[in-house]
């Protein structure tokens, strides 16, 4: 919608309040709400003020005043509010200079798209994430000076098969056997259907939904591809809808990559392609029907994968998922069809328009604006410098003998290692001032001090199993 259309929409739908949403630095939506009486056309040009020092990773308290400027093209009715609520995604600007804020993740995504056009390589980057998540009946956790625990409640979890405090109706998906069973084993069909209906009402095109591999309610909803920033907007909305529909059912959804030991974690396999003047650039006559540009894009992704992990697998928990044996691509190779490779070339359709790559090491804890922008910058670096990815690996990487496996580079083993890789390899991100030095330095400091150090300081429950009797 344009601004005038939003104003007409507010009148036609008798909107009562307007909710202004924006993403913080780590990637969680924030919001505040204004009565419809305060909405006029100037709002979309001048914006509204708020305290930027209270947002994670943003302004210092002595320079805290910031402005939100709504994007009229993101207007939609919020399906979870009792009052008729118009939702708008906002960009962030400095109230004095009126310049866009360099740490605003959405602005970084927009700069990545502008940089793509400036290179002349392509004019559009399409992204199609496949985000996985868990739906639990409940969750409890705590950590303090004298105890630390978590407890997951799930009637679908295989560990409840012996539960005897009431009728136990069985039909629990076993570990690694949750992929595609029909109800009653798939107990979450209705809730996922409601999620995709709400997504479609909000303007998100959904391709399919299904139960995923793990027990205890792992799910996946796949979206039709869109341009980088728009797809990142949709991923934020996707998470919002998933969590709030789960709440309607008295359940809880999490995008935490590895909430359970011994079963698959949640990834966000991300399909990508470049287009120019309406034509796909990844189709050609090389391996798996790829073009040189696509092979070089893959080369950039694989070369910079350790640094990329700091943005696309950005939590300490991400590296509980990035281990061999749970469909997580820890080995940095590419292949057609092979899901054990870090980069896969889907072979579902012979159409050149369907030619794309799937990057498999990201997970849904990432900030989609930063994650998509970082992957695009890595791929473009590969195209610009003609980085060839080497030979494809059309074998089950998990079954390679040690003498072959030692030649395949691996993803970082921890968030600390990924952050070290980012510190050493960041020039590709700073091209076109897409990721400023301040953004990278702030990300490194935030992740190290707020996450890595905090986990490192606290005893782990399993350490009692290992060391209590030393």
Secondary structure, 3 states (H helix, E strand, C coil): CCHHHHHHHHHHCCCCEEEEEEECCCCCEEEEEEEHHHCCCCHHHHCEEEEHHHCCCCCCHHHCEEEEEECHHHCEECCCCCCCEEEEEEEEECCCCCCECCCCHHHHHHHHHHHHHHHCCCCEEEEEEEEEEEEECEEEEEECCCCEEEEEECCCCHHHCCCCCCCCCCCCCCCCCCCCCCCCCCCCHHHHHHHHHHHHHCCCCEEEEEECCCCCCEEEEEECCEEHHHHHHHHHHHHHHHHHHHHHCCCEEECCCCCCCCCCCCCEEEEEEEEECCEECCECCCHHHECHHHHHHHHHHHHCHHHHHHHHCCCCCHHHHCCCCCCCCCECCEEECCCCCCEEECCCCCCHHHCCEEECCCCCCCCHHHHHHHHHHHHHHHHHCCCCCCCCCCCCHHHCCHHHHCCCCECCCCHHHHHHHHHHCCHHHHHHHCCCHHHHHHHHHHHHHHHHHHHHHCCCHHHHHHHCCC
